[in-house]
Amino acid sequence: MIEDETMTKFCPACGENVETYIIDRMGFKEMLCIHCGMIVEDMSHKKVIPAELVIAADDSLMIVELLKEMMVKGSLATEVVGCHDGVDFLSTFIRKLKEENSISLVILDVAMPLLNGVNAAIALRAVEKGLNIPPTPILFFTAQKCDENFQKVLTYCKPAEYVNKGISSTPDQLASRIKQVTIKLLSESQSPK
């Protein structure tokens, strides 16, 4: 049930003050961003079990190193493997599965050469379906706002969220937002079904 109440709040995914709406799910009221649907709440206080293995794909080596450092130092992951494009990501993902590694989260830049993040995510879901394994949470990383088309990508690729990396003015602000969205994804994947 959606209440007829909107207000402006900070969305960690969109990275700006956005209008929100409130939805009542079995007695729990959640405030959601009207753009991306992300629950708008400070997640930094939530405790999660660190991800065993995160695979991060971005064509910027600096961003990959920032993600590795932030995830490990922030106790969100014990290991982060970096990839430079979607093709490298898919081959790394499959290799890690063959090595019987448990992949807890993938981070995909949307705009990468050879195979972009959206196509890599769709291929990932096909691989998981073919191997009959549960879907790995995906964090999309993009410099664009979440429009109607990208909302469809997030819905198709669930569990999936996104972070608009073009909004934050400092690496610390970006790291804080990534942490909040990562905590949301990890806590959802770790909660009993």
Stockholm file with secondary structure:
# STOCKHOLM 1.0

chainA/1-193         MIEDETMTKFCPACGENVETYIIDRMGFKEMLCIHCGMIVEDMSHKKVIPAELVIAADDSLMIVELLKEMMVKGSLATEVVGCHDGVDFLSTFIRKLKEENSISLVILDVAMPLLNGVNAAIALRAVEKGLNIPPTPILFFTAQKCDENFQKVLTYCKPAEYVNKGISSTPDQLASRIKQVTIKLLSESQSPK
#=GR chainA/1-193 SS CEEEEEEEEEETTTTEEEEEEEEEETTEEEEEETTTCCBCSCCTTCCCCCEEEEEEECSCHHHHHHHHHHHHHTTSEEEEEEESSHHHHHHHHHHHHHTTCCCCEEEEESSCSSSCHHHHHHHHHHHHHHHTCCCCCEEEEESSCCCHHHHHHHHHTCSEEEEETTSCSSHHHHHHHHHHHHHHHHHHHHSCC
#=GC SS_cons         CEEEEEEEEEETTTTEEEEEEEEEETTEEEEEETTTCCBCSCCTTCCCCCEEEEEEECSCHHHHHHHHHHHHHTTSEEEEEEESSHHHHHHHHHHHHHTTCCCCEEEEESSCSSSCHHHHHHHHHHHHHHHTCCCCCEEEEESSCCCHHHHHHHHHTCSEEEEETTSCSSHHHHHHHHHHHHHHHHHHHHSCC
//
